[in-house]
């Protein structure tokens, strides 16, 4: 499998995963590194035909099983959908996409008129993330908006 997690070490025997859009439950029997990915074996999956049904499927874990992140770091699914306001409280829209760049992520904020604002995920811009209130407070640096 291709690995799209920052925590591949959690994919070990007895780990419970869910495959595809149907979230088919699977339990890992064995895991080992292979080239740029992992080879996984699952309980009850033994024939090439059974394995073939898992081809091109994403594997998921439950939110309760995800590793904790250091303070100030967030999973993308926690950021997507947050309402974004500037320092004066003006609503700028919601985070609709996260672009991963080499230096830092960029949050795509879309307002009610479908205008997009690109905000670098840096401490000079992102002042506060309040997950319980589902908001992000930002400082708009010069050049980030068409105004300035």
OpenMM code with the backbone's topology and positions (N, CA, C; nanometers):
from openmm import Vec3, app, unit

residues = "UNK UNK UNK UNK UNK UNK UNK UNK UNK UNK UNK UNK UNK UNK UNK UNK UNK UNK UNK UNK UNK UNK UNK UNK UNK UNK UNK UNK UNK UNK UNK UNK UNK UNK UNK UNK UNK UNK UNK UNK UNK UNK UNK UNK UNK UNK UNK UNK UNK UNK UNK UNK UNK UNK UNK UNK UNK UNK UNK UNK UNK UNK UNK UNK UNK UNK UNK UNK UNK UNK UNK UNK UNK UNK UNK UNK UNK UNK UNK UNK UNK UNK UNK UNK UNK UNK UNK UNK UNK UNK UNK UNK UNK UNK UNK UNK UNK UNK UNK UNK UNK UNK UNK UNK UNK UNK UNK UNK UNK UNK UNK UNK UNK UNK UNK UNK UNK UNK UNK UNK UNK UNK UNK UNK UNK UNK UNK UNK UNK UNK UNK UNK UNK UNK UNK UNK UNK UNK UNK UNK UNK UNK UNK UNK UNK UNK UNK UNK".split()
positions = [
    Vec3(0.0829, -0.1177, 0.0000),
    Vec3(0.0000, 0.0000, 0.0000),
    Vec3(0.0872, 0.1239, 0.0000),
    Vec3(0.0373, 0.2304, -0.0597),
    Vec3(0.1016, 0.3603, -0.0478),
    Vec3(0.0678, 0.4145, 0.0901),
    Vec3(0.1612, 0.4841, 0.1490),
    Vec3(0.1407, 0.5369, 0.2829),
    Vec3(0.1126, 0.6872, 0.2746),
    Vec3(-0.0030, 0.7281, 0.3257),
    Vec3(-0.0415, 0.8691, 0.3274),
    Vec3(-0.0632, 0.9170, 0.4702),
    Vec3(0.0118, 0.8629, 0.5612),
    Vec3(0.0007, 0.9026, 0.7010),
    Vec3(0.1367, 0.9470, 0.7513),
    Vec3(0.1359, 1.0364, 0.8473),
    Vec3(0.2595, 1.0763, 0.9130),
    Vec3(0.2946, 0.9808, 1.0265),
    Vec3(0.2090, 0.8799, 1.0481),
    Vec3(0.2271, 0.7876, 1.1593),
    Vec3(0.2213, 0.6420, 1.1124),
    Vec3(0.3090, 0.6005, 1.0192),
    Vec3(0.3005, 0.4621, 0.9702),
    Vec3(0.3281, 0.3579, 1.0781),
    Vec3(0.3938, 0.3978, 1.1848),
    Vec3(0.4244, 0.3040, 1.2929),
    Vec3(0.2986, 0.2514, 1.3616),
    Vec3(0.1875, 0.3185, 1.3464),
    Vec3(0.0630, 0.2712, 1.4094),
    Vec3(-0.0007, 0.1556, 1.3336),
    Vec3(0.0460, 0.1281, 1.2117),
    Vec3(-0.0085, 0.0184, 1.1316),
    Vec3(0.0651, -0.1096, 1.1672),
    Vec3(0.0265, -0.1684, 1.2769),
    Vec3(0.0911, -0.2893, 1.3291),
    Vec3(-0.0160, -0.3942, 1.3557),
    Vec3(0.0245, -0.5191, 1.3825),
    Vec3(-0.0745, -0.6241, 1.4088),
    Vec3(-0.1735, -0.5833, 1.5182),
    Vec3(-0.2977, -0.6238, 1.4960),
    Vec3(-0.4127, -0.5979, 1.5836),
    Vec3(-0.4749, -0.4597, 1.5613),
    Vec3(-0.4148, -0.3762, 1.4739),
    Vec3(-0.4724, -0.2452, 1.4447),
    Vec3(-0.6013, -0.2628, 1.3656),
    Vec3(-0.7031, -0.1893, 1.4044),
    Vec3(-0.8330, -0.1936, 1.3369),
    Vec3(-0.8383, -0.0806, 1.2353),
    Vec3(-0.8644, -0.1154, 1.1087),
    Vec3(-0.8756, -0.0197, 0.9997),
    Vec3(-1.0103, -0.0371, 0.9320),
    Vec3(-1.0448, 0.0594, 0.8495),
    Vec3(-1.1697, 0.0544, 0.7738),
    Vec3(-1.1389, 0.0887, 0.6293),
    Vec3(-1.1841, 0.0039, 0.5360),
    Vec3(-1.1472, 0.0170, 0.3947),
    Vec3(-1.2586, 0.0770, 0.3110),
    Vec3(-1.2193, 0.1728, 0.2268),
    Vec3(-1.3093, 0.2261, 0.1254),
    Vec3(-1.4247, 0.3069, 0.1796),
    Vec3(-1.5100, 0.3494, 0.0855),
    Vec3(-1.6270, 0.4307, 0.1213),
    Vec3(-1.7248, 0.3542, 0.2104),
    Vec3(-1.7262, 0.2214, 0.1972),
    Vec3(-1.8163, 0.1393, 0.2792),
    Vec3(-1.7618, 0.1191, 0.4203),
    Vec3(-1.6371, 0.1608, 0.4420),
    Vec3(-1.5708, 0.1470, 0.5729),
    Vec3(-1.5722, 0.0022, 0.6214),
    Vec3(-1.5331, -0.0891, 0.5317),
    Vec3(-1.5265, -0.2317, 0.5663),
    Vec3(-1.4221, -0.2522, 0.6765),
    Vec3(-1.4599, -0.3110, 0.7901),
    Vec3(-1.3643, -0.3286, 0.8996),
    Vec3(-1.2599, -0.4363, 0.8671),
    Vec3(-1.1352, -0.4064, 0.9006),
    Vec3(-1.0231, -0.4980, 0.8794),
    Vec3(-0.9324, -0.4932, 1.0019),
    Vec3(-0.8693, -0.6057, 1.0310),
    Vec3(-0.7715, -0.6109, 1.1393),
    Vec3(-0.6378, -0.6556, 1.0802),
    Vec3(-0.5336, -0.5785, 1.1076),
    Vec3(-0.4002, -0.6068, 1.0551),
    Vec3(-0.3434, -0.7306, 1.1242),
    Vec3(-0.2930, -0.8259, 1.0422),
    Vec3(-0.2226, -0.9443, 1.0944),
    Vec3(-0.0722, -0.9196, 1.0982),
    Vec3(-0.0224, -0.8591, 0.9893),
    Vec3(0.1202, -0.8305, 0.9822),
    Vec3(0.1418, -0.7086, 0.8944),
    Vec3(0.2545, -0.6433, 0.9194),
    Vec3(0.2908, -0.5245, 0.8426),
    Vec3(0.4421, -0.5186, 0.8317),
    Vec3(0.4889, -0.4835, 0.7125),
    Vec3(0.6331, -0.4636, 0.6967),
    Vec3(0.6575, -0.3644, 0.5854),
    Vec3(0.7684, -0.2916, 0.6005),
    Vec3(0.8074, -0.1946, 0.4988),
    Vec3(0.8424, -0.2668, 0.3704),
    Vec3(0.8081, -0.2063, 0.2574),
    Vec3(0.8417, -0.2624, 0.1267),
    Vec3(0.8588, -0.1469, 0.0287),
    Vec3(0.9820, -0.1236, -0.0153),
    Vec3(1.0140, -0.0111, -0.1035),
    Vec3(0.9640, 0.1190, -0.0395),
    Vec3(0.8765, 0.1939, -0.1091),
    Vec3(0.8265, 0.3196, -0.0551),
    Vec3(0.6921, 0.3035, 0.0170),
    Vec3(0.6510, 0.1811, 0.0434),
    Vec3(0.5206, 0.1592, 0.1039),
    Vec3(0.5252, 0.0539, 0.2124),
    Vec3(0.4103, -0.0079, 0.2338),
    Vec3(0.3954, -0.1135, 0.3325),
    Vec3(0.3256, -0.2319, 0.2693),
    Vec3(0.3596, -0.3489, 0.3160),
    Vec3(0.2842, -0.4694, 0.2829),
    Vec3(0.2040, -0.5050, 0.4080),
    Vec3(0.0742, -0.5115, 0.3923),
    Vec3(-0.0133, -0.5451, 0.5040),
    Vec3(-0.0860, -0.6746, 0.4748),
    Vec3(-0.1067, -0.7528, 0.5792),
    Vec3(-0.1931, -0.8704, 0.5711),
    Vec3(-0.3045, -0.8491, 0.6725),
    Vec3(-0.4258, -0.8927, 0.6338),
    Vec3(-0.5427, -0.8733, 0.7194),
    Vec3(-0.6045, -1.0066, 0.7563),
    Vec3(-0.6618, -1.0129, 0.8753),
    Vec3(-0.7328, -1.1322, 0.9187),
    Vec3(-0.8474, -1.1601, 0.8219),
    Vec3(-0.8593, -1.2863, 0.7799),
    Vec3(-0.9694, -1.3272, 0.6935),
    Vec3(-0.9521, -1.2924, 0.5474),
    Vec3(-0.8409, -1.2328, 0.5090),
    Vec3(-0.8132, -1.1983, 0.3692),
    Vec3(-0.6950, -1.2836, 0.3258),
    Vec3(-0.7229, -1.3904, 0.2481),
    Vec3(-0.6146, -1.4828, 0.2151),
    Vec3(-0.5974, -1.5127, 0.0679),
    Vec3(-0.6972, -1.4826, -0.0135),
    Vec3(-0.6857, -1.5169, -0.1553),
    Vec3(-0.6564, -1.3913, -0.2370),
    Vec3(-0.5964, -1.4092, -0.3545),
    Vec3(-0.5713, -1.2940, -0.4420),
    Vec3(-0.7004, -1.2193, -0.4773),
    Vec3(-0.8100, -1.2914, -0.4893),
    Vec3(-0.9376, -1.2271, -0.5213),
    Vec3(-0.9837, -1.1363, -0.4070),
    Vec3(-0.9679, -1.1840, -0.2836),
    Vec3(-1.0065, -1.1030, -0.1679),
    Vec3(-0.9188, -0.9786, -0.1561),
    Vec3(-0.7902, -0.9969, -0.1802),
    Vec3(-0.6976, -0.8831, -0.1754),
    Vec3(-0.7317, -0.7842, -0.2861),
    Vec3(-0.7670, -0.8349, -0.4034),
    Vec3(-0.8006, -0.7496, -0.5167),
    Vec3(-0.9162, -0.6559, -0.4880),
    Vec3(-1.0093, -0.6986, -0.4027),
    Vec3(-1.1222, -0.6125, -0.3672),
    Vec3(-1.0795, -0.4897, -0.2871),
    Vec3(-0.9589, -0.4942, -0.2293),
    Vec3(-0.9081, -0.3820, -0.1509),
    Vec3(-0.8228, -0.2865, -0.2336),
    Vec3(-0.7938, -0.3242, -0.3575),
    Vec3(-0.7087, -0.2413, -0.4434),
    Vec3(-0.7715, -0.1042, -0.4639),
    Vec3(-0.6877, -0.0009, -0.4577),
    Vec3(-0.7270, 0.1392, -0.4775),
    Vec3(-0.8302, 0.1884, -0.3760),
    Vec3(-0.8307, 0.1299, -0.2580),
    Vec3(-0.9196, 0.1728, -0.1500),
    Vec3(-0.8371, 0.2502, -0.0467),
    Vec3(-0.8937, 0.3569, 0.0058),
    Vec3(-0.8304, 0.4258, 0.1173),
    Vec3(-0.8605, 0.3490, 0.2449),
    Vec3(-0.7647, 0.3496, 0.3369),
    Vec3(-0.7832, 0.2873, 0.4674),
    Vec3(-0.7951, 0.3969, 0.5716),
    Vec3(-0.8872, 0.3799, 0.6645),
    Vec3(-0.9153, 0.4809, 0.7661),
    Vec3(-0.9006, 0.4220, 0.9058),
    Vec3(-0.8832, 0.5108, 1.0022),
    Vec3(-0.8912, 0.4740, 1.1433),
    Vec3(-1.0019, 0.5603, 1.2042),
    Vec3(-1.0464, 0.5242, 1.3226),
    Vec3(-1.1460, 0.6077, 1.3896),
    Vec3(-1.0761, 0.7302, 1.4494),
    Vec3(-1.1513, 0.8363, 1.4684),
    Vec3(-1.0960, 0.9582, 1.5278),
    Vec3(-1.0398, 0.9292, 1.6670),
    Vec3(-1.1025, 0.8378, 1.7389),
    Vec3(-1.0562, 0.8054, 1.8741),
    Vec3(-0.9193, 0.7369, 1.8719),
    Vec3(-0.8851, 0.6733, 1.7604),
    Vec3(-0.7579, 0.6015, 1.7505),
    Vec3(-0.6447, 0.6846, 1.6913),
    Vec3(-0.6736, 0.8062, 1.6521),
    Vec3(-0.5668, 0.8869, 1.5913),
    Vec3(-0.4707, 0.9342, 1.6998),
    Vec3(-0.3434, 0.9462, 1.6660),
    Vec3(-0.2453, 0.9941, 1.7636),
    Vec3(-0.2704, 1.1405, 1.8003),
    Vec3(-0.2364, 1.1753, 1.9215),
    Vec3(-0.2453, 1.3149, 1.9645),
    Vec3(-0.1360, 1.3947, 1.8956),
    Vec3(-0.1658, 1.5201, 1.8671),
    Vec3(-0.0669, 1.6101, 1.8083),
    Vec3(-0.0182, 1.7073, 1.9142),
    Vec3(0.1016, 1.7606, 1.8948),
    Vec3(0.1484, 1.8627, 1.9893),
    Vec3(0.0566, 1.9844, 1.9876),
    Vec3(0.0566, 2.0600, 2.0957),
    Vec3(-0.0277, 2.1792, 2.1043),
    Vec3(0.0041, 2.2734, 1.9885),
    Vec3(-0.1003, 2.3269, 1.9284),
    Vec3(-0.0826, 2.4191, 1.8168),
    Vec3(-0.0783, 2.3513, 1.6815),
    Vec3(-0.0834, 2.2178, 1.6787),
    Vec3(-0.0889, 2.1444, 1.5525),
    Vec3(-0.2257, 2.0789, 1.5410),
    Vec3(-0.2745, 2.0720, 1.4158),
    Vec3(-0.4099, 2.0224, 1.3931),
    Vec3(-0.4126, 1.9288, 1.2738),
    Vec3(-0.5068, 1.8373, 1.2754),
    Vec3(-0.5339, 1.7545, 1.1586),
    Vec3(-0.6132, 1.8383, 1.0583),
    Vec3(-0.5954, 1.8089, 0.9312),
    Vec3(-0.6663, 1.8840, 0.8272),
    Vec3(-0.8170, 1.8819, 0.8480),
    Vec3(-0.8713, 1.7665, 0.8864),
    Vec3(-1.0173, 1.7606, 0.9033),
    Vec3(-1.0664, 1.8517, 1.0163),
    Vec3(-0.9770, 1.8899, 1.1078),
    Vec3(-1.0158, 1.9820, 1.2138),
    Vec3(-1.0205, 2.1264, 1.1629),
    Vec3(-0.9417, 2.1568, 1.0625),
    Vec3(-0.9313, 2.2930, 1.0078),
    Vec3(-1.0381, 2.3185, 0.9014),
    Vec3(-1.0631, 2.2172, 0.8181),
    Vec3(-1.1608, 2.2347, 0.7103),
    Vec3(-1.2978, 2.2693, 0.7687),
    Vec3(-1.3593, 2.3731, 0.7145),
    Vec3(-1.4912, 2.4144, 0.7599),
    Vec3(-1.4910, 2.5235, 0.8663),
    Vec3(-1.3738, 2.5514, 0.9251),
    Vec3(-1.3702, 2.6573, 1.0263),
    Vec3(-1.4089, 2.7910, 0.9643),
    Vec3(-1.4855, 2.8721, 1.0381),
    Vec3(-1.5154, 3.0094, 0.9958),
    Vec3(-1.3930, 3.0932, 1.0270),
    Vec3(-1.3576, 3.1802, 0.9355),
    Vec3(-1.2376, 3.2624, 0.9498),
    Vec3(-1.2795, 3.4075, 0.9668),
    Vec3(-1.2255, 3.4713, 1.0704),
    Vec3(-1.2509, 3.6133, 1.0957),
    Vec3(-1.1180, 3.6854, 1.1098),
    Vec3(-1.1193, 3.8150, 1.0734),
    Vec3(-0.9973, 3.8932, 1.0932),
    Vec3(-0.9952, 3.9480, 1.2350),
    Vec3(-0.8968, 4.0304, 1.2643),
    Vec3(-0.8786, 4.0817, 1.4007),
    Vec3(-0.9935, 4.1707, 1.4471),
    Vec3(-1.0677, 4.2279, 1.3528),
    Vec3(-1.1802, 4.3135, 1.3892),
    Vec3(-1.3094, 4.2342, 1.4030),
    Vec3(-1.3040, 4.1038, 1.3722),
    Vec3(-1.4226, 4.0199, 1.3802),
    Vec3(-1.4975, 4.0071, 1.2489),
    Vec3(-1.4438, 4.0695, 1.1427),
    Vec3(-1.5099, 4.0608, 1.0117),
    Vec3(-1.4988, 3.9179, 0.9585),
    Vec3(-1.6132, 3.8633, 0.9189),
    Vec3(-1.6182, 3.7271, 0.8650),
    Vec3(-1.5547, 3.7251, 0.7259),
    Vec3(-1.4592, 3.6364, 0.7056),
    Vec3(-1.3900, 3.6253, 0.5767),
    Vec3(-1.4354, 3.5037, 0.4969),
    Vec3(-1.5078, 3.4134, 0.5605),
    Vec3(-1.5531, 3.2916, 0.4939),
    Vec3(-1.5141, 3.1690, 0.5743),
    Vec3(-1.5067, 3.0560, 0.5046),
    Vec3(-1.4731, 2.9293, 0.5696),
    Vec3(-1.3558, 2.8644, 0.4980),
    Vec3(-1.2795, 2.7860, 0.5719),
    Vec3(-1.1691, 2.7108, 0.5110),
    Vec3(-1.2309, 2.5980, 0.4298),
    Vec3(-1.2085, 2.6012, 0.2981),
    Vec3(-1.2684, 2.5018, 0.2090),
    Vec3(-1.1667, 2.4041, 0.1524),
    Vec3(-1.0387, 2.4385, 0.1652),
    Vec3(-0.9340, 2.3519, 0.1098),
    Vec3(-0.8034, 2.3855, 0.1794),
    Vec3(-0.7145, 2.2880, 0.1838),
    Vec3(-0.5809, 2.3099, 0.2380),
    Vec3(-0.4810, 2.2658, 0.1319),
    Vec3(-0.3962, 2.3610, 0.0903),
    Vec3(-0.2925, 2.3311, -0.0081),
    Vec3(-0.1638, 2.3019, 0.0673),
    Vec3(-0.1028, 2.1889, 0.0361),
    Vec3(0.0231, 2.1526, 0.1008),
    Vec3(0.1372, 2.1983, 0.0121),
    Vec3(0.2177, 2.2901, 0.0647),
    Vec3(0.3341, 2.3394, -0.0086),
    Vec3(0.4582, 2.2920, 0.0646),
    Vec3(0.5722, 2.3170, 0.0098),
    Vec3(0.6960, 2.2744, 0.0744),
    Vec3(0.7210, 2.3442, 0.2062),
    Vec3(0.6923, 2.4745, 0.2125),
    Vec3(0.7248, 2.5526, 0.3315),
    Vec3(0.6173, 2.5423, 0.4388),
    Vec3(0.4924, 2.5646, 0.4010),
    Vec3(0.3819, 2.5614, 0.4972),
    Vec3(0.2527, 2.5365, 0.4210),
    Vec3(0.1507, 2.4934, 0.4931),
    Vec3(0.0197, 2.4776, 0.4301),
    Vec3(-0.0370, 2.6147, 0.3964),
    Vec3(-0.1299, 2.6157, 0.3033),
    Vec3(-0.2031, 2.7374, 0.2679),
    Vec3(-0.3514, 2.7053, 0.2795),
    Vec3(-0.4230, 2.7857, 0.3568),
    Vec3(-0.5659, 2.7670, 0.3741),
    Vec3(-0.6407, 2.8459, 0.2672),
    Vec3(-0.7295, 2.7779, 0.1967),
    Vec3(-0.8163, 2.8432, 0.0994),
    Vec3(-0.9451, 2.8781, 0.1735),
    Vec3(-0.9714, 3.0086, 0.1844),
    Vec3(-1.0904, 3.0583, 0.2540),
    Vec3(-1.1863, 3.1099, 0.1481),
    Vec3(-1.3069, 3.0557, 0.1470),
    Vec3(-1.4067, 3.0931, 0.0474),
    Vec3(-1.5212, 3.1661, 0.1171),
    Vec3(-1.5540, 3.2866, 0.0650),
    Vec3(-1.6624, 3.3632, 0.1270),
    Vec3(-1.7966, 3.3270, 0.0640),
    Vec3(-1.9024, 3.3921, 0.1085),
    Vec3(-2.0373, 3.3612, 0.0619),
    Vec3(-2.0584, 3.3931, -0.0861),
    Vec3(-1.9713, 3.4764, -0.1441),
    Vec3(-1.9794, 3.5105, -0.2863),
    Vec3(-1.8851, 3.4260, -0.3712),
    Vec3(-1.8304, 3.3213, -0.3122),
    Vec3(-1.7364, 3.2298, -0.3791),
    Vec3(-1.6021, 3.2934, -0.4135),
    Vec3(-1.5668, 3.4029, -0.3468),
    Vec3(-1.4341, 3.4612, -0.3637),
    Vec3(-1.3384, 3.3863, -0.2718),
    Vec3(-1.2196, 3.3599, -0.3230),
    Vec3(-1.1215, 3.2854, -0.2445),
    Vec3(-1.0116, 3.3772, -0.1930),
    Vec3(-0.9674, 3.3476, -0.0738),
    Vec3(-0.8559, 3.4154, -0.0097),
    Vec3(-0.7568, 3.3069, 0.0310),
    Vec3(-0.6307, 3.3244, -0.0048),
    Vec3(-0.5281, 3.2268, 0.0300),
    Vec3(-0.4505, 3.2782, 0.1504),
    Vec3(-0.4515, 3.1999, 0.2570),
    Vec3(-0.3838, 3.2384, 0.3801),
    Vec3(-0.2745, 3.1381, 0.4138),
    Vec3(-0.1493, 3.1840, 0.4242),
    Vec3(-0.0435, 3.0909, 0.4662),
    Vec3(-0.0641, 3.0514, 0.6118),
    Vec3(-0.0454, 2.9257, 0.6401),
    Vec3(-0.0632, 2.8749, 0.7765),
    Vec3(0.0645, 2.9010, 0.8562),
    Vec3(0.0846, 3.0278, 0.8870),
    Vec3(0.2020, 3.0690, 0.9651),
    Vec3(0.1533, 3.1505, 1.0841),
    Vec3(0.2351, 3.1567, 1.1871),
    Vec3(0.1928, 3.2221, 1.3112),
    Vec3(0.1684, 3.3721, 1.2945),
    Vec3(0.2314, 3.4355, 1.1968),
    Vec3(0.2077, 3.5781, 1.1738),
    Vec3(0.0681, 3.6039, 1.1176),
    Vec3(0.0080, 3.5030, 1.0568),
    Vec3(-0.1251, 3.5160, 0.9971),
    Vec3(-0.2314, 3.4515, 1.0852),
    Vec3(-0.2111, 3.3259, 1.1218),
    Vec3(-0.3100, 3.2533, 1.2031),
    Vec3(-0.2838, 3.2856, 1.3495),
    Vec3(-0.3732, 3.3654, 1.4059),
    Vec3(-0.3557, 3.4109, 1.5441),
    Vec3(-0.4148, 3.3149, 1.6451),
    Vec3(-0.5282, 3.2551, 1.6091),
    Vec3(-0.5971, 3.1684, 1.7052),
    Vec3(-0.6866, 3.0702, 1.6307),
    Vec3(-0.6859, 2.9465, 1.6767),
    Vec3(-0.7789, 2.8456, 1.6285),
    Vec3(-0.8585, 2.7993, 1.7488),
    Vec3(-0.9888, 2.8138, 1.7380),
    Vec3(-1.0786, 2.7761, 1.8467),
    Vec3(-1.1687, 2.6636, 1.7960),
    Vec3(-1.1258, 2.5392, 1.8192),
    Vec3(-1.2015, 2.4246, 1.7682),
    Vec3(-1.3418, 2.4152, 1.8275),
    Vec3(-1.3607, 2.4369, 1.9586),
    Vec3(-1.4977, 2.4294, 2.0103),
    Vec3(-1.5927, 2.5296, 1.9439),
    Vec3(-1.5425, 2.6491, 1.9122),
    Vec3(-1.6261, 2.7507, 1.8461),
    Vec3(-1.6195, 2.7415, 1.6940),
    Vec3(-1.5335, 2.6524, 1.6448),
    Vec3(-1.5169, 2.6303, 1.5004),
    Vec3(-1.4791, 2.7588, 1.4269),
    Vec3(-1.3828, 2.8321, 1.4864),
    Vec3(-1.3383, 2.9568, 1.4261),
    Vec3(-1.1862, 2.9660, 1.4223),
    Vec3(-1.1403, 3.0487, 1.3305),
    Vec3(-0.9989, 3.0816, 1.3183),
    Vec3(-0.9898, 3.2338, 1.3085),
    Vec3(-0.9077, 3.2936, 1.3931),
    Vec3(-0.8857, 3.4382, 1.3882),
    Vec3(-0.7521, 3.4625, 1.3206),
    Vec3(-0.7512, 3.5558, 1.2241),
    Vec3(-0.6306, 3.5776, 1.1444),
    Vec3(-0.5948, 3.7250, 1.1374),
    Vec3(-0.4685, 3.7485, 1.1065),
    Vec3(-0.4161, 3.8823, 1.0776),
    Vec3(-0.3838, 3.8839, 0.9291),
    Vec3(-0.4434, 3.9769, 0.8576),
    Vec3(-0.4208, 3.9864, 0.7135),
    Vec3(-0.2981, 4.0723, 0.6855),
    Vec3(-0.1898, 4.0068, 0.6464),
    Vec3(-0.0681, 4.0777, 0.6104),
    Vec3(-0.0899, 4.1564, 0.4819),
    Vec3(-0.0175, 4.2668, 0.4631),
    Vec3(-0.0286, 4.3394, 0.3369),
    Vec3(-0.0018, 4.2476, 0.2191),
    Vec3(-0.0856, 4.2594, 0.1164),
    Vec3(-0.0694, 4.1783, -0.0033),
    Vec3(-0.1528, 4.0521, -0.0054),
    Vec3(-0.2126, 4.0145, 0.1068),
    Vec3(-0.2937, 3.8933, 0.1103),
    Vec3(-0.4319, 3.9149, 0.0486),
    Vec3(-0.4794, 4.0390, 0.0521),
    Vec3(-0.6103, 4.0679, -0.0060),
    Vec3(-0.5928, 4.1639, -0.1231),
    Vec3(-0.6945, 4.1740, -0.2056),
    Vec3(-0.6891, 4.2664, -0.3177),
    Vec3(-0.6896, 4.4109, -0.2689),
    Vec3(-0.7292, 4.4315, -0.1411),
    Vec3(-0.7320, 4.5663, -0.0846),
    Vec3(-0.5937, 4.6163, -0.0479),
    Vec3(-0.5073, 4.5189, -0.0100),
    Vec3(-0.3887, 4.5755, 0.0461),
    Vec3(-0.2661, 4.5046, 0.0345),
] * unit.nanometer
topology = app.Topology()
chain = topology.addChain("A")
for resn in residues:
    res = topology.addResidue(resn, chain)
    for name in ("N", "CA", "C"):
        topology.addAtom(name, app.Element.getBySymbol(name[0]), res)
